[in-house]
Amino acid sequence: MSSAETNHVNVAAPLTRLSEGVAAPTATIEEEDFRYFDVNREVITETDVDLDSATERDRLPVTMTTDQPTLVRVATYGSAISGIKNDPRSRYRGGPGNAYRKLRRRAVFKNGEYNVIQTHVSKRRRKYLQDLFTTLVDIQWRWTILVFALSFLMSWFTFACMWWLIAYTHGDLEPENLKPDSGWTPCVDNINSFVSCFLFSLETQHTIGYGGRATTEECPEAVITMCMQSIWGMMIQAFMVGIIFAKMARPKQRTQTLLFSRNAVICQRDGQLCLMFRVGDMRERSHLISASVRAQMIRPRATKEGEYLSPFLCELDVQVDDYNSNIFLIWPKVVVHKIDASSPLYTLSAADIIHERFEIVVL
């Protein structure tokens, strides 16, 4: 396949400028949707090639020695190639013939998840528990529902034990006091076992009020416990409703209907090289107004003092039509970054980009 035909690159992937106005992905791209391979080229294995020190020939895309050009689709989560499950977090990729190549890790996956793992953080769990609300919003739904159910069950059980202790210390559970004609005034009517205490705890916390059980004026501690459980039950309900509402209203769910172009391109517009990609909104009624788009370039940088900064973020100036970065997504828009003297891509030639390590992330 000629270099002029490979004029598309992934948004969050390094760009290689092959000629004036033409760009193509390098061999360091972490994840690609489609790629054509030329025939009868050398196969790159997972251990034979270090991408940082590989020659230009070694950096060619992994190819299969077949008689016909091969179209390889790097699958997503649920699919596989040659029986090998393709995990987007994996450092290896598979293809026909069970050939593999080791790829550079990226900071952000194509699905928007971060590929950053924090290590050596002291008291990590304690810090998460200190911000319990955000932690419960961020965790998966199965754990949120589990915490939701356990919070109520533990509350019912705890107050059931308190009601049982009140009845036990007052003598309400004695056999002679349980008789209807004993003339005994209990703290709570119709309490004769722990199960009845649990049911009364459930009815009190959720104000069910079946009418069979009720507190009396005999025990002040029973009145105080009833007030405490009513307040505690309202707090749990407010807390859990807030978590579920915040979890459902997160902007992350809104992004499911935002579409980015599969590839970004470098081409000429008005006589100037530009990096361009397209973004659109699937929704037809609730459009995004005054939405903003940003692009950042992640690359290592060495200072004049010899300090090595990795990773280092460079902001890419982008614009949509004649505006800066504000978008009214009534139809798909093309986001443009002009490669001028102020652009981080301006000083990079095609040979430099082959050996450079960088990533472009769109926010």
Helices and strands as residue ranges (DSSP letters): E 16-19, E 22-24, E 34-37, E 70-73, E 80-81, E 84-85, E 92-93, E 101-102, H 124-130, H 132-138, H 141-170, G 175-177, H 194-205, H 220-248, H 251-254, G 255-257, E 258-260, E 265-269, E 272-281, E 291-292, E 295-302, E 308-316, E 319-320, E 326-327, E 333-338, H 350-355, E 359-362
